[in-house]
Each structure stands twice: as C-alpha cells, then as structure tokens.
C-alpha cells in the first residue's frame, strides 16, 4: 500500500461514485420481489422433489428385503411409515 501513488480528490470522488453505483445495483437486486419469489419457489420445489425421490428410492430398495422372513415385520413397518410420511 505504501507503493500506491497518492490519490487526488477527483480520483476519490470517481471511486466513491463507482462504489455508490455498485451498492445501488446490489440493493436493487436484493429487493426485487420477482427474484425473491423465484428463489423461494425453486427452494420449495427442490425440497419436495428431493424428499419424494429419496423416499421412493428407499421404498424401492427395501422391497426385495421383505422376502426375508426375519426382517419382514420390521421392513413392513418402515415401509408403512415412509409411505404415510410421503402421503402427508
């Protein structure tokens, strides 16, 4: 920083104006209701789709294990709970 030449008042004023423009753009972007709505919808949709895929995958993977008599009651209980939770 010691190597930087000293700035004139005009240079500082130009830099302040540029910074103000960048801040105004940032504020405008963060307060745009359409952008906030789009982000909220995508977050909600992603959570719902992700949970549905995860529960479906778990049910699909547990189906072959139901044939084992020792695990059948436990796996049926887990499957019922997952299906009930997925239906809500």
C-alpha positions in Angstrom: 0.0 0.0 0.0 2.9 2.3 0.5 3.8 1.9 -3.2 0.4 3.3 -4.3 0.6 6.9 -5.5 -1.5 9.3 -3.5 -4.9 9.8 -5.0 -6.3 13.2 -5.8 -9.7 14.4 -4.6 -11.1 13.8 -8.2 -9.9 10.2 -8.1 -11.5 9.6 -4.7 -14.8 11.2 -5.9 -14.8 8.9 -9.0 -14.2 5.9 -6.8 -17.0 6.9 -4.4 -19.4 7.3 -7.3 -18.5 3.9 -8.7 -18.9 2.3 -5.3 -22.3 4.0 -4.9 -23.5 2.7 -8.3 -22.4 -0.8 -7.3 -24.2 -0.6 -4.0 -27.4 0.7 -5.7 -27.3 -2.2 -8.1 -26.8 -4.7 -5.2 -29.7 -3.2 -3.2 -31.9 -3.2 -6.3 -31.1 -6.9 -6.9 -31.7 -7.9 -3.3 -35.1 -6.1 -3.1 -36.5 -7.4 -6.4 -39.7 -9.3 -5.3 -39.7 -11.4 -8.6 -36.3 -12.7 -7.8 -37.2 -13.5 -4.2 -40.4 -15.2 -5.4 -38.5 -17.3 -8.0 -35.8 -18.3 -5.4 -38.5 -19.3 -2.9 -40.4 -21.4 -5.4 -37.3 -23.2 -6.5 -36.2 -23.9 -3.0 -39.6 -25.3 -2.0 -39.9 -27.3 -5.2 -36.4 -28.7 -4.8 -37.1 -29.8 -1.3 -40.4 -31.5 -2.2 -38.9 -33.3 -5.2 -35.8 -34.3 -3.4 -37.8 -35.7 -0.4 -40.1 -37.6 -2.8 -37.2 -39.1 -4.8 -35.4 -40.1 -1.6 -38.5 -41.8 0.0 -39.3 -43.6 -3.3 -35.7 -44.8 -3.6 -35.7 -46.1 0.0 -39.0 -47.9 -0.6 -37.8 -49.4 -3.8 -34.5 -50.6 -2.1 -36.4 -52.1 0.8 -38.9 -54.2 -1.3 -36.5 -57.1 -2.1 -35.6 -57.4 1.6 -39.3 -58.0 2.6 -38.9 -61.6 1.3 -36.6 -62.4 4.3 -38.9 -63.7 7.0 -36.8 -62.4 9.9 -36.8 -58.8 8.5 -40.3 -58.8 7.1 -42.2 -57.2 10.1 -39.5 -54.5 10.6 -39.3 -53.6 7.0 -43.1 -53.5 6.5 -43.3 -51.1 9.5 -40.6 -48.9 8.0 -42.3 -49.0 4.6 -45.7 -48.1 6.1 -44.2 -45.2 8.0 -42.4 -43.9 4.9 -45.5 -44.2 2.8 -47.5 -42.4 5.4 -45.0 -39.6 5.7 -44.8 -39.3 1.9 -48.6 -39.1 1.7 -48.7 -36.0 4.0 
